[in-house]
Amino acid sequence: MRCVINLALAPAPWLDWVEETLGAGYPKSVGESLGLYRIRLHPTGAPAGADVWA
């Protein structure tokens, strides 16, 4: 199976800063969109930055 994986890093100090800056709490389960560093991992041999499914 070929797929693309969304990976994010959200350290506690970053989440604290986001919460303070936005004035809203964050959920118990932190999603990829709140990550400080985000990357999409593509299948081996896929062109850089392209989603390849075939």
mmCIF entry with sequence, helices, sheets and N, C-alpha, C, O atoms, coordinates in Angstrom:
data_MODEL
# 
_entry.id   MODEL 
# 
_entity.id                         1 
_entity.type                       polymer 
_entity.pdbx_number_of_molecules   1 
# 
_entity_poly.entity_id                      1 
_entity_poly.type                           'polypeptide(L)' 
_entity_poly.nstd_linkage                   no 
_entity_poly.nstd_monomer                   no 
_entity_poly.pdbx_seq_one_letter_code       MRCVINLALAPAPWLDWVEETLGAGYPKSVGESLGLYRIRLHPTGAPAGADVWA 
_entity_poly.pdbx_seq_one_letter_code_can   MRCVINLALAPAPWLDWVEETLGAGYPKSVGESLGLYRIRLHPTGAPAGADVWA 
_entity_poly.pdbx_strand_id                 A 
# 
loop_
_entity_poly_seq.entity_id 
_entity_poly_seq.num 
_entity_poly_seq.mon_id 
_entity_poly_seq.hetero 
1 1  MET n 
1 2  ARG n 
1 3  CYS n 
1 4  VAL n 
1 5  ILE n 
1 6  ASN n 
1 7  LEU n 
1 8  ALA n 
1 9  LEU n 
1 10 ALA n 
1 11 PRO n 
1 12 ALA n 
1 13 PRO n 
1 14 TRP n 
1 15 LEU n 
1 16 ASP n 
1 17 TRP n 
1 18 VAL n 
1 19 GLU n 
1 20 GLU n 
1 21 THR n 
1 22 LEU n 
1 23 GLY n 
1 24 ALA n 
1 25 GLY n 
1 26 TYR n 
1 27 PRO n 
1 28 LYS n 
1 29 SER n 
1 30 VAL n 
1 31 GLY n 
1 32 GLU n 
1 33 SER n 
1 34 LEU n 
1 35 GLY n 
1 36 LEU n 
1 37 TYR n 
1 38 ARG n 
1 39 ILE n 
1 40 ARG n 
1 41 LEU n 
1 42 HIS n 
1 43 PRO n 
1 44 THR n 
1 45 GLY n 
1 46 ALA n 
1 47 PRO n 
1 48 ALA n 
1 49 GLY n 
1 50 ALA n 
1 51 ASP n 
1 52 VAL n 
1 53 TRP n 
1 54 ALA n 
# 
_struct_asym.id          A 
_struct_asym.entity_id   1 
# 
loop_
_struct_conf.conf_type_id 
_struct_conf.id 
_struct_conf.pdbx_PDB_helix_id 
_struct_conf.beg_label_comp_id 
_struct_conf.beg_label_asym_id 
_struct_conf.beg_label_seq_id 
_struct_conf.pdbx_beg_PDB_ins_code 
_struct_conf.end_label_comp_id 
_struct_conf.end_label_asym_id 
_struct_conf.end_label_seq_id 
_struct_conf.pdbx_end_PDB_ins_code 
_struct_conf.beg_auth_comp_id 
_struct_conf.beg_auth_asym_id 
_struct_conf.beg_auth_seq_id 
_struct_conf.end_auth_comp_id 
_struct_conf.end_auth_asym_id 
_struct_conf.end_auth_seq_id 
_struct_conf.pdbx_PDB_helix_class 
_struct_conf.details 
_struct_conf.pdbx_PDB_helix_length 
HELX_P HELX_P1 AA1 ALA A 12 ? LEU A 22 ? ALA A 12 LEU A 22 1 ? 11 
HELX_P HELX_P2 AA2 GLU A 32 ? LEU A 34 ? GLU A 32 LEU A 34 5 ? 3  
# 
_struct_conf_type.id          HELX_P 
_struct_conf_type.criteria    ? 
_struct_conf_type.reference   ? 
# 
_struct_sheet.id               AA1 
_struct_sheet.type             ? 
_struct_sheet.number_strands   2 
_struct_sheet.details          ? 
# 
_struct_sheet_order.sheet_id     AA1 
_struct_sheet_order.range_id_1   1 
_struct_sheet_order.range_id_2   2 
_struct_sheet_order.offset       ? 
_struct_sheet_order.sense        anti-parallel 
# 
loop_
_struct_sheet_range.sheet_id 
_struct_sheet_range.id 
_struct_sheet_range.beg_label_comp_id 
_struct_sheet_range.beg_label_asym_id 
_struct_sheet_range.beg_label_seq_id 
_struct_sheet_range.pdbx_beg_PDB_ins_code 
_struct_sheet_range.end_label_comp_id 
_struct_sheet_range.end_label_asym_id 
_struct_sheet_range.end_label_seq_id 
_struct_sheet_range.pdbx_end_PDB_ins_code 
_struct_sheet_range.beg_auth_comp_id 
_struct_sheet_range.beg_auth_asym_id 
_struct_sheet_range.beg_auth_seq_id 
_struct_sheet_range.end_auth_comp_id 
_struct_sheet_range.end_auth_asym_id 
_struct_sheet_range.end_auth_seq_id 
AA1 1 ILE A 5  ? LEU A 9  ? ILE A 5  LEU A 9  
AA1 2 TYR A 37 ? LEU A 41 ? TYR A 37 LEU A 41 
# 
loop_
_atom_site.group_PDB 
_atom_site.id 
_atom_site.type_symbol 
_atom_site.label_atom_id 
_atom_site.label_alt_id 
_atom_site.label_comp_id 
_atom_site.label_asym_id 
_atom_site.label_entity_id 
_atom_site.label_seq_id 
_atom_site.pdbx_PDB_ins_code 
_atom_site.Cartn_x 
_atom_site.Cartn_y 
_atom_site.Cartn_z 
_atom_site.occupancy 
_atom_site.B_iso_or_equiv 
_atom_site.pdbx_formal_charge 
_atom_site.auth_seq_id 
_atom_site.auth_comp_id 
_atom_site.auth_asym_id 
_atom_site.auth_atom_id 
_atom_site.pdbx_PDB_model_num 
ATOM 1   N N  . MET A 1 1  ? 0.843  -1.168 0.000  1.00 0.00 ? 1  MET A N  1 
ATOM 2   C CA . MET A 1 1  ? 0.000  0.000  0.000  1.00 0.00 ? 1  MET A CA 1 
ATOM 3   C C  . MET A 1 1  ? 0.894  1.239  0.000  1.00 0.00 ? 1  MET A C  1 
ATOM 4   O O  . MET A 1 1  ? 1.867  1.320  0.749  1.00 0.00 ? 1  MET A O  1 
ATOM 5   N N  . ARG A 1 2  ? 0.552  2.177  -0.836 1.00 0.00 ? 2  ARG A N  1 
ATOM 6   C CA . ARG A 1 2  ? 1.281  3.447  -0.881 1.00 0.00 ? 2  ARG A CA 1 
ATOM 7   C C  . ARG A 1 2  ? 0.414  4.518  -0.246 1.00 0.00 ? 2  ARG A C  1 
ATOM 8   O O  . ARG A 1 2  ? -0.781 4.611  -0.526 1.00 0.00 ? 2  ARG A O  1 
ATOM 9   N N  . CYS A 1 3  ? 1.020  5.320  0.604  1.00 0.00 ? 3  CYS A N  1 
ATOM 10  C CA . CYS A 1 3  ? 0.256  6.373  1.269  1.00 0.00 ? 3  CYS A CA 1 
ATOM 11  C C  . CYS A 1 3  ? 1.186  7.532  1.629  1.00 0.00 ? 3  CYS A C  1 
ATOM 12  O O  . CYS A 1 3  ? 2.409  7.421  1.540  1.00 0.00 ? 3  CYS A O  1 
ATOM 13  N N  . VAL A 1 4  ? 0.584  8.628  2.029  1.00 0.00 ? 4  VAL A N  1 
ATOM 14  C CA . VAL A 1 4  ? 1.311  9.798  2.516  1.00 0.00 ? 4  VAL A CA 1 
ATOM 15  C C  . VAL A 1 4  ? 0.949  9.943  3.990  1.00 0.00 ? 4  VAL A C  1 
ATOM 16  O O  . VAL A 1 4  ? -0.221 9.845  4.361  1.00 0.00 ? 4  VAL A O  1 
ATOM 17  N N  . ILE A 1 5  ? 1.963  10.179 4.832  1.00 0.00 ? 5  ILE A N  1 
ATOM 18  C CA . ILE A 1 5  ? 1.746  10.297 6.278  1.00 0.00 ? 5  ILE A CA 1 
ATOM 19  C C  . ILE A 1 5  ? 2.006  11.744 6.691  1.00 0.00 ? 5  ILE A C  1 
ATOM 20  O O  . ILE A 1 5  ? 3.052  12.311 6.375  1.00 0.00 ? 5  ILE A O  1 
ATOM 21  N N  . ASN A 1 6  ? 1.046  12.333 7.398  1.00 0.00 ? 6  ASN A N  1 
ATOM 22  C CA . ASN A 1 6  ? 1.222  13.669 7.961  1.00 0.00 ? 6  ASN A CA 1 
ATOM 23  C C  . ASN A 1 6  ? 1.799  13.511 9.362  1.00 0.00 ? 6  ASN A C  1 
ATOM 24  O O  . ASN A 1 6  ? 1.220  12.828 10.206 1.00 0.00 ? 6  ASN A O  1 
ATOM 25  N N  . LEU A 1 7  ? 2.940  14.144 9.604  1.00 0.00 ? 7  LEU A N  1 
ATOM 26  C CA . LEU A 1 7  ? 3.633  14.027 10.880 1.00 0.00 ? 7  LEU A CA 1 
ATOM 27  C C  . LEU A 1 7  ? 3.818  15.428 11.464 1.00 0.00 ? 7  LEU A C  1 
ATOM 28  O O  . LEU A 1 7  ? 4.162  16.364 10.743 1.00 0.00 ? 7  LEU A O  1 
ATOM 29  N N  . ALA A 1 8  ? 3.591  15.567 12.767 1.00 0.00 ? 8  ALA A N  1 
ATOM 30  C CA . ALA A 1 8  ? 3.743  16.865 13.415 1.00 0.00 ? 8  ALA A CA 1 
ATOM 31  C C  . ALA A 1 8  ? 4.395  16.701 14.784 1.00 0.00 ? 8  ALA A C  1 
ATOM 32  O O  . ALA A 1 8  ? 4.209  15.688 15.458 1.00 0.00 ? 8  ALA A O  1 
ATOM 33  N N  . LEU A 1 9  ? 5.156  17.708 15.180 1.00 0.00 ? 9  LEU A N  1 
ATOM 34  C CA . LEU A 1 9  ? 5.790  17.762 16.498 1.00 0.00 ? 9  LEU A CA 1 
ATOM 35  C C  . LEU A 1 9  ? 5.177  18.945 17.242 1.00 0.00 ? 9  LEU A C  1 
ATOM 36  O O  . LEU A 1 9  ? 5.228  20.077 16.761 1.00 0.00 ? 9  LEU A O  1 
ATOM 37  N N  . ALA A 1 10 ? 4.600  18.687 18.410 1.00 0.00 ? 10 ALA A N  1 
ATOM 38  C CA . ALA A 1 10 ? 3.944  19.737 19.193 1.00 0.00 ? 10 ALA A CA 1 
ATOM 39  C C  . ALA A 1 10 ? 4.424  19.669 20.638 1.00 0.00 ? 10 ALA A C  1 
ATOM 40  O O  . ALA A 1 10 ? 3.735  19.095 21.482 1.00 0.00 ? 10 ALA A O  1 
ATOM 41  N N  . PRO A 1 11 ? 5.603  20.246 20.947 1.00 0.00 ? 11 PRO A N  1 
ATOM 42  C CA . PRO A 1 11 ? 6.100  20.218 22.326 1.00 0.00 ? 11 PRO A CA 1 
ATOM 43  C C  . PRO A 1 11 ? 5.217  21.049 23.256 1.00 0.00 ? 11 PRO A C  1 
ATOM 44  O O  . PRO A 1 11 ? 4.579  22.011 22.828 1.00 0.00 ? 11 PRO A O  1 
ATOM 45  N N  . ALA A 1 12 ? 5.190  20.665 24.527 1.00 0.00 ? 12 ALA A N  1 
ATOM 46  C CA . ALA A 1 12 ? 4.347  21.340 25.522 1.00 0.00 ? 12 ALA A CA 1 
ATOM 47  C C  . ALA A 1 12 ? 4.583  22.854 25.580 1.00 0.00 ? 12 ALA A C  1 
ATOM 48  O O  . ALA A 1 12 ? 3.606  23.600 25.636 1.00 0.00 ? 12 ALA A O  1 
ATOM 49  N N  . PRO A 1 13 ? 5.848  23.353 25.570 1.00 0.00 ? 13 PRO A N  1 
ATOM 50  C CA . PRO A 1 13 ? 6.034  24.816 25.605 1.00 0.00 ? 13 PRO A CA 1 
ATOM 51  C C  . PRO A 1 13 ? 5.394  25.515 24.397 1.00 0.00 ? 13 PRO A C  1 
ATOM 52  O O  . PRO A 1 13 ? 4.869  26.622 24.522 1.00 0.00 ? 13 PRO A O  1 
ATOM 53  N N  . TRP A 1 14 ? 5.441  24.869 23.242 1.00 0.00 ? 14 TRP A N  1 
ATOM 54  C CA . TRP A 1 14 ? 4.807  25.427 22.042 1.00 0.00 ? 14 TRP A CA 1 
ATOM 55  C C  . TRP A 1 14 ? 3.288  25.509 22.229 1.00 0.00 ? 14 TRP A C  1 
ATOM 56  O O  . TRP A 1 14 ? 2.672  26.528 21.917 1.00 0.00 ? 14 TRP A O  1 
ATOM 57  N N  . LEU A 1 15 ? 2.688  24.423 22.744 1.00 0.00 ? 15 LEU A N  1 
ATOM 58  C CA . LEU A 1 15 ? 1.240  24.409 22.957 1.00 0.00 ? 15 LEU A CA 1 
ATOM 59  C C  . LEU A 1 15 ? 0.830  25.451 23.996 1.00 0.00 ? 15 LEU A C  1 
ATOM 60  O O  . LEU A 1 15 ? -0.222 26.076 23.862 1.00 0.00 ? 15 LEU A O  1 
ATOM 61  N N  . ASP A 1 16 ? 1.652  25.643 25.033 1.00 0.00 ? 16 ASP A N  1 
ATOM 62  C CA . ASP A 1 16 ? 1.378  26.668 26.035 1.00 0.00 ? 16 ASP A CA 1 
ATOM 63  C C  . ASP A 1 16 ? 1.391  28.054 25.401 1.00 0.00 ? 16 ASP A C  1 
ATOM 64  O O  . ASP A 1 16 ? 0.534  28.887 25.697 1.00 0.00 ? 16 ASP A O  1 
ATOM 65  N N  . TRP A 1 17 ? 2.377  28.302 24.518 1.00 0.00 ? 17 TRP A N  1 
ATOM 66  C CA . TRP A 1 17 ? 2.478  29.591 23.832 1.00 0.00 ? 17 TRP A CA 1 
ATOM 67  C C  . TRP A 1 17 ? 1.274  29.812 22.920 1.00 0.00 ? 17 TRP A C  1 
ATOM 68  O O  . TRP A 1 17 ? 0.715  30.909 22.888 1.00 0.00 ? 17 TRP A O  1 
ATOM 69  N N  . VAL A 1 18 ? 0.868  28.777 22.177 1.00 0.00 ? 18 VAL A N  1 
ATOM 70  C CA . VAL A 1 18 ? -0.296 28.881 21.292 1.00 0.00 ? 18 VAL A CA 1 
ATOM 71  C C  . VAL A 1 18 ? -1.542 29.196 22.115 1.00 0.00 ? 18 VAL A C  1 
ATOM 72  O O  . VAL A 1 18 ? -2.335 30.061 21.744 1.00 0.00 ? 18 VAL A O  1 
ATOM 73  N N  . GLU A 1 19 ? -1.710 28.494 23.229 1.00 0.00 ? 19 GLU A N  1 
ATOM 74  C CA . GLU A 1 19 ? -2.871 28.718 24.088 1.00 0.00 ? 19 GLU A CA 1 
ATOM 75  C C  . GLU A 1 19 ? -2.898 30.152 24.612 1.00 0.00 ? 19 GLU A C  1 
ATOM 76  O O  . GLU A 1 19 ? -3.949 30.793 24.613 1.00 0.00 ? 19 GLU A O  1 
ATOM 77  N N  . GLU A 1 20 ? -1.745 30.659 25.058 1.00 0.00 ? 20 GLU A N  1 
ATOM 78  C CA . GLU A 1 20 ? -1.665 32.022 25.583 1.00 0.00 ? 20 GLU A CA 1 
ATOM 79  C C  . GLU A 1 20 ? -1.913 33.053 24.482 1.00 0.00 ? 20 GLU A C  1 
ATOM 80  O O  . GLU A 1 20 ? -2.611 34.042 24.704 1.00 0.00 ? 20 GLU A O  1 
ATOM 81  N N  . THR A 1 21 ? -1.349 32.828 23.309 1.00 0.00 ? 21 THR A N  1 
ATOM 82  C CA . THR A 1 21 ? -1.461 33.766 22.203 1.00 0.00 ? 21 THR A CA 1 
ATOM 83  C C  . THR A 1 21 ? -2.876 33.809 21.629 1.00 0.00 ? 21 THR A C  1 
ATOM 84  O O  . THR A 1 21 ? -3.402 34.889 21.360 1.00 0.00 ? 21 THR A O  1 
ATOM 85  N N  . LEU A 1 22 ? -3.490 32.649 21.443 1.00 0.00 ? 22 LEU A N  1 
ATOM 86  C CA . LEU A 1 22 ? -4.827 32.586 20.850 1.00 0.00 ? 22 LEU A CA 1 
ATOM 87  C C  . LEU A 1 22 ? -5.933 32.786 21.879 1.00 0.00 ? 22 LEU A C  1 
ATOM 88  O O  . LEU A 1 22 ? -7.077 33.070 21.524 1.00 0.00 ? 22 LEU A O  1 
ATOM 89  N N  . GLY A 1 23 ? -5.586 32.637 23.152 1.00 0.00 ? 23 GLY A N  1 
ATOM 90  C CA . GLY A 1 23 ? -6.573 32.822 24.199 1.00 0.00 ? 23 GLY A CA 1 
ATOM 91  C C  . GLY A 1 23 ? -7.605 31.705 24.267 1.00 0.00 ? 23 GLY A C  1 
ATOM 92  O O  . GLY A 1 23 ? -8.689 31.887 24.821 1.00 0.00 ? 23 GLY A O  1 
ATOM 93  N N  . ALA A 1 24 ? -7.270 30.562 23.709 1.00 0.00 ? 24 ALA A N  1 
ATOM 94  C CA . ALA A 1 24 ? -8.195 29.423 23.727 1.00 0.00 ? 24 ALA A CA 1 
ATOM 95  C C  . ALA A 1 24 ? -7.416 28.174 24.113 1.00 0.00 ? 24 ALA A C  1 
ATOM 96  O O  . ALA A 1 24 ? -6.238 28.028 23.786 1.00 0.00 ? 24 ALA A O  1 
ATOM 97  N N  . GLY A 1 25 ? -8.087 27.293 24.803 1.00 0.00 ? 25 GLY A N  1 
ATOM 98  C CA . GLY A 1 25 ? -7.454 26.034 25.191 1.00 0.00 ? 25 GLY A CA 1 
ATOM 99  C C  . GLY A 1 25 ? -7.317 25.101 23.998 1.00 0.00 ? 25 GLY A C  1 
ATOM 100 O O  . GLY A 1 25 ? -7.969 25.291 22.971 1.00 0.00 ? 25 GLY A O  1 
ATOM 101 N N  . TYR A 1 26 ? -6.484 24.116 24.138 1.00 0.00 ? 26 TYR A N  1 
ATOM 102 C CA . TYR A 1 26 ? -6.350 23.123 23.082 1.00 0.00 ? 26 TYR A CA 1 
ATOM 103 C C  . TYR A 1 26 ? -6.935 21.803 23.555 1.00 0.00 ? 26 TYR A C  1 
ATOM 104 O O  . TYR A 1 26 ? -7.000 21.547 24.758 1.00 0.00 ? 26 TYR A O  1 
ATOM 105 N N  . PRO A 1 27 ? -7.356 20.974 22.631 1.00 0.00 ? 27 PRO A N  1 
ATOM 106 C CA . PRO A 1 27 ? -8.033 19.725 22.998 1.00 0.00 ? 27 PRO A CA 1 
ATOM 107 C C  . PRO A 1 27 ? -7.090 18.731 23.664 1.00 0.00 ? 27 PRO A C  1 
ATOM 108 O O  . PRO A 1 27 ? -5.871 18.881 23.596 1.00 0.00 ? 27 PRO A O  1 
ATOM 109 N N  . LYS A 1 28 ? -7.667 17.700 24.317 1.00 0.00 ? 28 LYS A N  1 
ATOM 110 C CA . LYS A 1 28 ? -6.850 16.661 24.947 1.00 0.00 ? 28 LYS A CA 1 
ATOM 111 C C  . LYS A 1 28 ? -6.006 15.932 23.915 1.00 0.00 ? 28 LYS A C  1 
ATOM 112 O O  . LYS A 1 28 ? -4.851 15.593 24.173 1.00 0.00 ? 28 LYS A O  1 
ATOM 113 N N  . SER A 1 29 ? -6.579 15.696 22.762 1.00 0.00 ? 29 SER A N  1 
ATOM 114 C CA . SER A 1 29 ? -5.864 15.041 21.663 1.00 0.00 ? 29 SER A CA 1 
ATOM 115 C C  . SER A 1 29 ? -5.441 16.119 20.672 1.00 0.00 ? 29 SER A C  1 
ATOM 116 O O  . SER A 1 29 ? -6.279 16.699 19.982 1.00 0.00 ? 29 SER A O  1 
ATOM 117 N N  . VAL A 1 30 ? -4.144 16.382 20.603 1.00 0.00 ? 30 VAL A N  1 
ATOM 118 C CA . VAL A 1 30 ? -3.626 17.448 19.755 1.00 0.00 ? 30 VAL A CA 1 
ATOM 119 C C  . VAL A 1 30 ? -3.487 16.937 18.332 1.00 0.00 ? 30 VAL A C  1 
ATOM 120 O O  . VAL A 1 30 ? -2.809 15.938 18.090 1.00 0.00 ? 30 VAL A O  1 
ATOM 121 N N  . GLY A 1 31 ? -4.116 17.608 17.405 1.00 0.00 ? 31 GLY A N  1 
ATOM 122 C CA . GLY A 1 31 ? -4.067 17.225 16.002 1.00 0.00 ? 31 GLY A CA 1 
ATOM 123 C C  . GLY A 1 31 ? -2.846 17.761 15.284 1.00 0.00 ? 31 GLY A C  1 
ATOM 124 O O  . GLY A 1 31 ? -2.102 18.586 15.815 1.00 0.00 ? 31 GLY A O  1 
ATOM 125 N N  . GLU A 1 32 ? -2.657 17.289 14.092 1.00 0.00 ? 32 GLU A N  1 
ATOM 126 C CA . GLU A 1 32 ? -1.506 17.662 13.268 1.00 0.00 ? 32 GLU A CA 1 
ATOM 127 C C  . GLU A 1 32 ? -1.456 19.166 13.009 1.00 0.00 ? 32 GLU A C  1 
ATOM 128 O O  . GLU A 1 32 ? -0.368 19.730 12.886 1.00 0.00 ? 32 GLU A O  1 
ATOM 129 N N  . SER A 1 33 ? -2.593 19.814 12.926 1.00 0.00 ? 33 SER A N  1 
ATOM 130 C CA . SER A 1 33 ? -2.630 21.244 12.594 1.00 0.00 ? 33 SER A CA 1 
ATOM 131 C C  . SER A 1 33 ? -2.017 22.130 13.673 1.00 0.00 ? 33 SER A C  1 
ATOM 132 O O  . SER A 1 33 ? -1.647 23.267 13.381 1.00 0.00 ? 33 SER A O  1 
ATOM 133 N N  . LEU A 1 34 ? -1.898 21.648 14.912 1.00 0.00 ? 34 LEU A N  1 
ATOM 134 C CA . LEU A 1 34 ? -1.310 22.443 15.998 1.00 0.00 ? 34 LEU A CA 1 
ATOM 135 C C  . LEU A 1 34 ? 0.200  22.259 16.133 1.00 0.00 ? 34 LEU A C  1 
ATOM 136 O O  . LEU A 1 34 ? 0.812  22.841 17.028 1.00 0.00 ? 34 LEU A O  1 
ATOM 137 N N  . GLY A 1 35 ? 0.799  21.468 15.269 1.00 0.00 ? 35 GLY A N  1 
ATOM 138 C CA . GLY A 1 35 ? 2.224  21.178 15.377 1.00 0.00 ? 35 GLY A CA 1 
ATOM 139 C C  . GLY A 1 35 ? 3.120  22.363 15.067 1.00 0.00 ? 35 GLY A C  1 
ATOM 140 O O  . GLY A 1 35 ? 2.815  23.171 14.190 1.00 0.00 ? 35 GLY A O  1 
ATOM 141 N N  . LEU A 1 36 ? 4.212  22.461 15.782 1.00 0.00 ? 36 LEU A N  1 
ATOM 142 C CA . LEU A 1 36 ? 5.228  23.486 15.524 1.00 0.00 ? 36 LEU A CA 1 
ATOM 143 C C  . LEU A 1 36 ? 5.979  23.145 14.238 1.00 0.00 ? 36 LEU A C  1 
ATOM 144 O O  . LEU A 1 36 ? 6.269  24.023 13.424 1.00 0.00 ? 36 LEU A O  1 
ATOM 145 N N  . TYR A 1 37 ? 6.286  21.880 14.069 1.00 0.00 ? 37 TYR A N  1 
ATOM 146 C CA . TYR A 1 37 ? 6.984  21.391 12.878 1.00 0.00 ? 37 TYR A CA 1 
ATOM 147 C C  . TYR A 1 37 ? 6.091  20.349 12.228 1.00 0.00 ? 37 TYR A C  1 
ATOM 148 O O  . TYR A 1 37 ? 5.697  19.379 12.875 1.00 0.00 ? 37 TYR A O  1 
ATOM 149 N N  . ARG A 1 38 ? 5.770  20.537 10.958 1.00 0.00 ? 38 ARG A N  1 
ATOM 150 C CA . ARG A 1 38 ? 4.904  19.594 10.242 1.00 0.00 ? 38 ARG A CA 1 
ATOM 151 C C  . ARG A 1 38 ? 5.572  19.179 8.944  1.00 0.00 ? 38 ARG A C  1 
ATOM 152 O O  . ARG A 1 38 ? 6.232  19.983 8.285  1.00 0.00 ? 38 ARG A O  1 
ATOM 153 N N  . ILE A 1 39 ? 5.394  17.918 8.587  1.00 0.00 ? 39 ILE A N  1 
ATOM 154 C CA . ILE A 1 39 ? 5.977  17.400 7.352  1.00 0.00 ? 39 ILE A CA 1 
ATOM 155 C C  . ILE A 1 39 ? 5.076  16.290 6.809  1.00 0.00 ? 39 ILE A C  1 
ATOM 156 O O  . ILE A 1 39 ? 4.396  15.602 7.571  1.00 0.00 ? 39 ILE A O  1 
ATOM 157 N N  . ARG A 1 40 ? 5.079  16.126 5.501  1.00 0.00 ? 40 ARG A N  1 
ATOM 158 C CA . ARG A 1 40 ? 4.355  15.033 4.850  1.00 0.00 ? 40 ARG A CA 1 
ATOM 159 C C  . ARG A 1 40 ? 5.401  14.030 4.371  1.00 0.00 ? 40 ARG A C  1 
ATOM 160 O O  . ARG A 1 40 ? 6.313  14.387 3.625  1.00 0.00 ? 40 ARG A O  1 
ATOM 161 N N  . LEU A 1 41 ? 5.271  12.792 4.797  1.00 0.00 ? 41 LEU A N  1 
ATOM 162 C CA . LEU A 1 41 ? 6.186  11.728 4.401  1.00 0.00 ? 41 LEU A CA 1 
ATOM 163 C C  . LEU A 1 41 ? 5.591  11.000 3.204  1.00 0.00 ? 41 LEU A C  1 
ATOM 164 O O  . LEU A 1 41 ? 4.503  10.431 3.290  1.00 0.00 ? 41 LEU A O  1 
ATOM 165 N N  . HIS A 1 42 ? 6.315  11.023 2.084  1.00 0.00 ? 42 HIS A N  1 
ATOM 166 C CA . HIS A 1 42 ? 5.846  10.423 0.832  1.00 0.00 ? 42 HIS A CA 1 
ATOM 167 C C  . HIS A 1 42 ? 6.509  9.070  0.600  1.00 0.00 ? 42 HIS A C  1 
ATOM 168 O O  . HIS A 1 42 ? 7.564  8.789  1.169  1.00 0.00 ? 42 HIS A O  1 
ATOM 169 N N  . PRO A 1 43 ? 5.900  8.236  -0.227 1.00 0.00 ? 43 PRO A N  1 
ATOM 170 C CA . PRO A 1 43 ? 6.486  6.929  -0.537 1.00 0.00 ? 43 PRO A CA 1 
ATOM 171 C C  . PRO A 1 43 ? 7.862  7.079  -1.185 1.00 0.00 ? 43 PRO A C  1 
ATOM 172 O O  . PRO A 1 43 ? 8.144  8.091  -1.826 1.00 0.00 ? 43 PRO A O  1 
ATOM 173 N N  . THR A 1 44 ? 8.705  6.082  -1.017 1.00 0.00 ? 44 THR A N  1 
ATOM 174 C CA . THR A 1 44 ? 10.023 6.077  -1.641 1.00 0.00 ? 44 THR A CA 1 
ATOM 175 C C  . THR A 1 44 ? 9.866  6.163  -3.151 1.00 0.00 ? 44 THR A C  1 
ATOM 176 O O  . THR A 1 44 ? 9.057  5.443  -3.736 1.00 0.00 ? 44 THR A O  1 
ATOM 177 N N  . GLY A 1 45 ? 10.637 7.042  -3.784 1.00 0.00 ? 45 GLY A N  1 
ATOM 178 C CA . GLY A 1 45 ? 10.607 7.193  -5.229 1.00 0.00 ? 45 GLY A CA 1 
ATOM 179 C C  . GLY A 1 45 ? 9.622  8.225  -5.730 1.00 0.00 ? 45 GLY A C  1 
ATOM 180 O O  . GLY A 1 45 ? 9.603  8.521  -6.925 1.00 0.00 ? 45 GLY A O  1 
ATOM 181 N N  . ALA A 1 46 ? 8.795  8.790  -4.844 1.00 0.00 ? 46 ALA A N  1 
ATOM 182 C CA . ALA A 1 46 ? 7.840  9.819  -5.261 1.00 0.00 ? 46 ALA A CA 1 
ATOM 183 C C  . ALA A 1 46 ? 8.579  11.136 -5.480 1.00 0.00 ? 46 ALA A C  1 
ATOM 184 O O  . ALA A 1 46 ? 9.526  11.444 -4.756 1.00 0.00 ? 46 ALA A O  1 
ATOM 185 N N  . PRO A 1 47 ? 8.156  11.910 -6.467 1.00 0.00 ? 47 PRO A N  1 
ATOM 186 C CA . PRO A 1 47 ? 8.778  13.233 -6.673 1.00 0.00 ? 47 PRO A CA 1 
ATOM 187 C C  . PRO A 1 47 ? 8.577  14.109 -5.426 1.00 0.00 ? 47 PRO A C  1 
ATOM 188 O O  . PRO A 1 47 ? 7.559  13.997 -4.743 1.00 0.00 ? 47 PRO A O  1 
ATOM 189 N N  . ALA A 1 48 ? 9.522  14.952 -5.145 1.00 0.00 ? 48 ALA A N  1 
ATOM 190 C CA . ALA A 1 48 ? 9.455  15.808 -3.960 1.00 0.00 ? 48 ALA A CA 1 
ATOM 191 C C  . ALA A 1 48 ? 8.183  16.642 -3.952 1.00 0.00 ? 48 ALA A C  1 
ATOM 192 O O  . ALA A 1 48 ? 7.873  17.328 -4.926 1.00 0.00 ? 48 ALA A O  1 
ATOM 193 N N  . GLY A 1 49 ? 7.448  16.579 -2.844 1.00 0.00 ? 49 GLY A N  1 
ATOM 194 C CA . GLY A 1 49 ? 6.254  17.373 -2.671 1.00 0.00 ? 49 GLY A CA 1 
ATOM 195 C C  . GLY A 1 49 ? 5.029  16.931 -3.447 1.00 0.00 ? 49 GLY A C  1 
ATOM 196 O O  . GLY A 1 49 ? 4.024  17.641 -3.471 1.00 0.00 ? 49 GLY A O  1 
ATOM 197 N N  . ALA A 1 50 ? 5.096  15.767 -4.083 1.00 0.00 ? 50 ALA A N  1 
ATOM 198 C CA . ALA A 1 50 ? 3.964  15.288 -4.887 1.00 0.00 ? 50 ALA A CA 1 
ATOM 199 C C  . ALA A 1 50 ? 3.316  14.089 -4.220 1.00 0.00 ? 50 ALA A C  1 
ATOM 200 O O  . ALA A 1 50 ? 4.004  13.175 -3.766 1.00 0.00 ? 50 ALA A O  1 
ATOM 201 N N  . ASP A 1 51 ? 1.996  14.093 -4.160 1.00 0.00 ? 51 ASP A N  1 
ATOM 202 C CA . ASP A 1 51 ? 1.256  12.935 -3.654 1.00 0.00 ? 51 ASP A CA 1 
ATOM 203 C C  . ASP A 1 51 ? 1.121  11.917 -4.779 1.00 0.00 ? 51 ASP A C  1 
ATOM 204 O O  . ASP A 1 51 ? 0.454  12.181 -5.780 1.00 0.00 ? 51 ASP A O  1 
ATOM 205 N N  . VAL A 1 52 ? 1.742  10.766 -4.624 1.00 0.00 ? 52 VAL A N  1 
ATOM 206 C CA . VAL A 1 52 ? 1.727  9.724  -5.653 1.00 0.00 ? 52 VAL A CA 1 
ATOM 207 C C  . VAL A 1 52 ? 1.001  8.514  -5.094 1.00 0.00 ? 52 VAL A C  1 
ATOM 208 O O  . VAL A 1 52 ? 1.385  7.995  -4.046 1.00 0.00 ? 52 VAL A O  1 
ATOM 209 N N  . TRP A 1 53 ? -0.037 8.059  -5.770 1.00 0.00 ? 53 TRP A N  1 
ATOM 210 C CA . TRP A 1 53 ? -0.850 6.964  -5.288 1.00 0.00 ? 53 TRP A CA 1 
ATOM 211 C C  . TRP A 1 53 ? -0.726 5.707  -6.147 1.00 0.00 ? 53 TRP A C  1 
ATOM 212 O O  . TRP A 1 53 ? -1.084 4.622  -5.687 1.00 0.00 ? 53 TRP A O  1 
ATOM 213 N N  . ALA A 1 54 ? -0.237 5.819  -7.362 1.00 0.00 ? 54 ALA A N  1 
ATOM 214 C CA . ALA A 1 54 ? -0.195 4.653  -8.257 1.00 0.00 ? 54 ALA A CA 1 
ATOM 215 C C  . ALA A 1 54 ? 1.120  3.924  -8.171 1.00 0.00 ? 54 ALA A C  1 
ATOM 216 O O  . ALA A 1 54 ? 1.318  2.923  -8.859 1.00 0.00 ? 54 ALA A O  1 
# 
